[in-house]
């Protein structure tokens, strides 16, 4: 079973939670590499600086942010396949440092990855 979840980098670590991937462009303040215990750091899947600054975690810009961010992610198929592979094999935890637990790039990335899985499964059902 494929699972993808999100978690703040400051939250306690669960040893059975899956592969931990930091999806922030910048390393989180006050967290050492040893304390974070991230298995991977994929800066390339973080929103562009321009998009991140425009969004500013404004809930009124959330839908437009996701639209623009998903367009950026579509230009990174290798990274998406890598994350999907991790999710299928061991489960995936997308780590982020934002204070906002509802409107952040990890939540958007999780939604994008889940939509890719649904689209793939739908294609397999119609082609199978």
C-alpha positions as CSV (number, residue, x, y, z in Angstrom):
1,X,0.0,0.0,0.0
2,X,1.3,3.4,-1.0
3,X,1.3,6.1,1.6
4,X,2.4,9.7,1.6
5,X,2.2,11.9,4.7
6,X,3.6,15.2,5.8
7,X,5.3,16.3,8.9
8,X,7.0,19.4,10.4
9,X,10.8,18.9,10.9
10,X,10.3,20.0,14.5
11,X,7.9,17.1,15.3
12,X,9.0,13.9,17.0
13,X,10.4,11.1,14.8
14,X,8.5,7.9,14.5
15,X,10.9,5.1,13.6
16,X,8.2,3.3,11.5
17,X,7.0,6.2,9.5
18,X,8.7,5.5,6.2
19,X,11.4,7.3,4.2
20,X,11.9,10.9,5.4
21,X,12.4,13.5,2.6
22,X,13.0,17.2,3.3
23,X,11.2,19.2,0.6
24,X,12.3,22.7,1.7
25,X,14.6,24.7,-0.5
26,X,16.6,25.9,2.5
27,X,17.7,23.9,5.5
28,X,15.4,24.5,8.5
29,X,16.7,26.8,11.2
30,X,18.0,25.3,14.4
31,X,17.8,21.7,13.2
32,X,21.0,19.6,12.8
33,X,21.3,16.9,10.2
34,X,21.6,14.4,13.0
35,X,18.4,15.6,14.7
36,X,16.4,15.7,11.5
37,X,17.3,12.2,10.3
38,X,16.2,12.9,6.8
39,X,16.9,10.1,4.3
40,X,16.9,12.6,1.4
41,X,16.9,16.4,0.8
42,X,15.2,17.2,-2.5
43,X,15.6,21.0,-2.9
44,X,14.6,20.7,-6.5
45,X,10.9,19.8,-5.6
46,X,10.5,23.0,-3.5
47,X,8.7,25.8,-5.1
48,X,10.8,28.4,-6.9
49,X,11.8,31.4,-4.8
50,X,9.6,33.6,-6.8
51,X,6.5,31.4,-6.2
52,X,7.3,30.9,-2.6
53,X,7.7,34.6,-1.9
54,X,4.5,35.4,-3.9
55,X,2.5,32.9,-1.9
56,X,3.7,33.9,1.5
57,X,1.4,31.2,3.1
58,X,-1.6,33.4,2.3
59,X,-4.6,31.1,2.4
60,X,-6.3,33.4,-0.2
61,X,-3.6,32.4,-2.7
62,X,-3.6,28.7,-1.9
63,X,-5.5,27.5,-5.0
64,X,-3.4,29.6,-7.4
65,X,-0.2,28.6,-5.5
66,X,-1.0,24.9,-6.1
67,X,-1.8,25.5,-9.7
68,X,1.5,27.3,-10.3
69,X,3.4,24.8,-8.1
70,X,2.0,21.8,-9.9
71,X,3.1,23.4,-13.2
72,X,6.6,23.6,-11.8
73,X,6.5,20.0,-10.6
74,X,5.4,18.7,-14.0
75,X,8.8,19.9,-15.3
76,X,10.5,17.6,-12.9
77,X,9.3,14.0,-13.9
78,X,12.4,12.3,-12.6
79,X,12.0,13.7,-9.1
80,X,8.3,12.8,-9.1
81,X,9.1,9.2,-10.1
82,X,11.7,9.0,-7.4
83,X,9.2,10.2,-4.7
84,X,6.5,7.9,-6.0
85,X,8.9,4.9,-5.9
86,X,9.8,5.7,-2.3
87,X,6.1,6.0,-1.4
88,X,5.3,2.6,-3.0
89,X,8.3,0.8,-1.5
90,X,8.5,2.0,2.1
91,X,6.0,4.9,2.5
92,X,7.0,8.6,2.3
93,X,7.1,11.4,4.8
94,X,7.4,14.9,3.2
95,X,9.2,17.1,5.8
96,X,8.8,20.8,5.9
97,X,9.6,23.6,8.3
98,X,6.7,26.0,7.7
99,X,4.7,27.0,10.7
100,X,1.5,26.7,8.7
101,X,0.5,23.0,8.8
102,X,-2.4,23.5,6.4
103,X,-1.0,25.7,3.6
104,X,2.5,24.7,2.7
105,X,4.4,23.1,-0.2
106,X,4.6,19.7,1.4
107,X,0.8,19.5,1.6
108,X,0.6,20.7,-2.0
109,X,3.3,18.2,-3.1
110,X,1.4,15.4,-1.3
111,X,-1.8,16.3,-3.2
112,X,0.1,16.3,-6.5
113,X,1.8,12.9,-5.9
114,X,-1.6,11.4,-4.8
115,X,-3.2,12.7,-8.0
116,X,-0.4,11.1,-10.1
117,X,-1.0,7.8,-8.3
118,X,-4.8,8.1,-9.0
119,X,-4.2,9.0,-12.6
120,X,-1.8,6.0,-13.1
121,X,-4.2,3.6,-11.4
122,X,-7.0,4.9,-13.6
123,X,-4.9,4.5,-16.7
124,X,-4.0,0.9,-15.7
125,X,-7.7,0.1,-15.2
126,X,-8.7,1.3,-18.6
127,X,-5.7,-0.2,-20.3
128,X,-5.8,-3.5,-18.4
